């Protein structure tokens, strides 16, 4: 049977999430490595004030994902495939052997700074669930520009990106239309839309100097919802996905089609676990935020025996 690691994106963070990582030597080593590369104590990235910064959030999520995946590997739990939502794609790429952790840290730091510079204030994201895509698209069209469909997370699970005023109008309209959930997300930039194109172009130019290899396990990309099998495809994904919609629902379906039987979400949070469980009710989905390392090892062992 096949284990898939899932790595969450922005919005999953909460104050103290790095301090809640497993107490394991691999985690401690990862935190130390990240601090050395970045020239700062990475444990300072998860404070309530720090998390107002896109740079702190994105770096923290990368560190949390890689640290937990390394602790699981030390416990004998390794995935057959990996995918990450938005910024989570970097931790997934590290886990898949496509990019080194130090290089990923530097690239994510640059990515986040470019995103902040592109839209320093007055922009963000919102979540809308419980409405069909056509209805959400109609709400976007009526809310006024700039506003875009940014994440396709499930049949009725979407994220929007754009200007604050347009987002607020869309949230109100979605609630009036009967959305199960319509609210702003804890994201300070409009990710995965054309507003990030200049940032993506700049990041792509800088990413050319970053050593990237073909993944050693299956690695699902966000832009096209396809497995990425060579270095060029991974480079394009990491450098440019910030300006394109995330096709997460396609990624989950794709991993199931490639034999995934257990989805294990790296911290923080359980959003991807819930999405996987809804999309693939016959498969198992758990999050490391609520599992100990021994429990995860036992769960993976049971899955292998299926």
N, C-alpha and C positions, 0 to 999 in steps of 0.2 A: 504494500500500500504506500501512498505518497503523502508526504507532509509538505504543506505550503506555509511559509512564513509571510505574514502581512505586516506592513509598516505604515502607521497612520500619518496623516498630514496635519496641517495647522488647524486649530480648533480643538484638537485632542488634549492640548496642554492644560495644566492647572498648576497653581503655585505648589512648589515642593516636589514636582514629579521626578526630578533627578535624584532627590534624596530618598525616594521610595523605591529605587531600583534594588534588585536582589543583592544581599550581602554576600558577595562572591569575589574571589581574587581577580577573575577576568573582568568584572565590572570595575573594580578599583584600578586595574591596569589601564583600562580604556579611558577612564576619567583622567588619569594621570597623563596619558598620551595626548588626549585632546587639549588638556591645559597647557602642555608643553608646546604643541603646535600653534595654538591660538595666543599664547602669551598671557593667559588669564586663567583664573580658577573657574572651571566650567560649572561648578556647583553654584556659582553666583548667577547663573543664567535663568534659574527657575523661580526667582523671587517675584512677588506680585508686581512690583514696579518694573523689574527687568523684562517681564513678559509682555509689556507694552511695545517692546521692540521686535520687529520682524526678524532682525538678525539673531537676537537671543532665542526666540522661539524656534527658528529653523535649525540653528546649531544644536539646541537642546534636544530636539526631536531626533536629529541624526545620531547624537551621542547615545541617547536612550535606546534607540533601536539596535545599534551596533553592539553596545555593551551587553544587552540582554541576549542577543543572538550568539555572542561569544561565550557567555556563561552557559547557554544551552549546549553549544558545541562541546564545551569542556565536560558537560554532563552526558555526552554521547547522543545529543539530540540535534540532528542536522537535517536541513530541508532538501527536498528534491526540486523545489521551485520557490521563487520569491517574487513579491510584487509590493510596491509601495504607492500610496496615494499622494500625488503631488511631491512635496519635499520628502516623503517617505521613500520615493524611488531611489534616492541616494543611498540610504541605509540598505535598501534591497540590493543595489548594485555592489556595495561593499561586501555584503553577505554572499552574493553570487560570484565573487572573485573578479569582477569587471573593473574595479577601481580601488586603489588603496585608501585606507581610512584617512591618512594625513592629507592626501590629495582631495578627497571628498570634503573634508573640513574646510580647506582653503576655497574650494569651488562653491560650497554652500555659503560661506561667509561673503564671498563676492556676489553671489546670486541675490542674497537677501539685501545687500546694500544697494545693488542696482534696482531692485524692486522698490525699495524705499525712496530712492532718488527719482524714479519714474513717476510716482504718485505719492508725494510726501504727506499729504493731508486731504481729507474730504472724500476718501474712497474706502471701500471694504467689500465684504461679502455677506450673503444671507443664505439661509437654508429654507427650502420649501419641500414639504413632503405631503403625500396624500392626494396629489392632483396629477392628472395625466400630462405628459410632456406637451401636447398641443395647447392645453390650457395654460401651462406655465409660459410657453412661448408667446401666447397672446397677452398675458399679463406683462411680460417684458416689453413687448411692442407698445403697449399702451402707457407704460410707466415713464417713457421718455429716455433719451440717451444722456450719457453713455450707460448702458446696462446690457449684460450679456449672460447667456447660459454657460456656466463655467464647469460644472461637474454633473455627469450623468451617472449617479451612484446606484440606481435601481429603477424599476419601472415607474415608480412614483417618488423617487428620492433625487432631489436636485440641489445644486448650489448656484447662486447668482453672483456676479461680480459687476461693480460699477461705482458710480457716484453715490454719496450718502443719500441725497434727496431722492434719487431714482430708486434706490434700494428700499427706502422707507415707504415710498408709494407702492412698490411691488409687494412688500410684506403686508401692508394693509389690504391690498386687493386680493392677495392669496388667502388671507384670513376670511375675507368676505365671501370668497368663492368656496369656502369649506375645507381649506387645507388642514390636515391633521396637525401640522407644525409649520409655522412661518415666523422666522426670527433672524435677527442679525447674528453673525458669527464673530468670534473673538479673533478676527483677522483684520489687520490694518491696511492691507493693500488689495487691489482688485486682481487676484491671481487668475491665470488661465483664460485670458481674453486679449484682444488686440491692444489694449492699453499697455501691455507688457512687451509689445513687439520690439521696441528699441532696446529694452533691457535684454531680451533674448538674443538679439543680434550681437550686442556687446559681449554677452556671456559666451556665445558660440565662438567668437573670435578668440577669447581667452582660453576656452576649453581645448583648443587645438594643441596647446602645449602640455596638456595633462595626459599622462600615460593611461590608456584605457585598453582593456583586453576583452576578448570574447568571454561571455559568462561561462562558468564551469557547471552551472545548473540552469534549469529553465528560469528565464527572467521575463516577466510580462511588463510591457510598456504602457504608459497612460495614453499617449497621443492617438494610437491606432487600435489599442486593445489587441495587440499581437505579441507573440513571443519574439524577443530580440536575440539574435543568435551570433552577431558579429560586433566587433568593436565600433565600427562606424555607426551602426544603428543605436548602440548604447550612448555614444557620444552625442548624437542628435537628440535623443530622448532627454538626457540630463541637461543639455544646454538650452533646449527650446521648449520644453513642455510647459514652462511658466506662461507662455503666450497662447496655448491651445487648450481646448476643453479636455478634461479628464474623463476617460471612458471606463470608469471603474467597474460598472456592471458587466461590461464586456470582458474585463480582466478576470473577474470571478468566474464567469461562465467558461472562459478559456482554460483556466486552471483546472476546473472540474472536468472539462473535456480531455485534458492531458493527464487525468488520473488522480487528481488530488482527492484524498479521503479525509484529511484533517487539516483545518485551517487554524493556525496559531498566530494570534496577533501580538506583536511586540508592544510594550508600553509607550505612551500612556493611553488609557482609555479602552473602550470596547466597541466603538462605532463600527469598525470594519468587521468585527465578530458578528454583530447584529445584522449587518448587510449580507454577509456570507451565509448566515443561518437562514435568512429570508429567501435568498436566491437559490440555495441548495439545501432544502430542509432534510434531505436524506443523508447529508454529510455532517461531520462533527466540526464545530467551530468554538474555540475557546480563546480567552485573552490572558496574557501573562500578568496583567494588572491584578488579576484575582487568583492566579495560580502560583504555587511555590515551584522552585526548580525540581524537587523530587516528584511533585505531582505531575508536572509537565513531562518528565522523563517516563513516568508510569503510563501516562496517557499515550505518549508516542509509542511505547512498547506494545500497548494493547492494540493500537492501530496497525502496527506492523504484523501482528498475528492474525489480523482479520482475513 
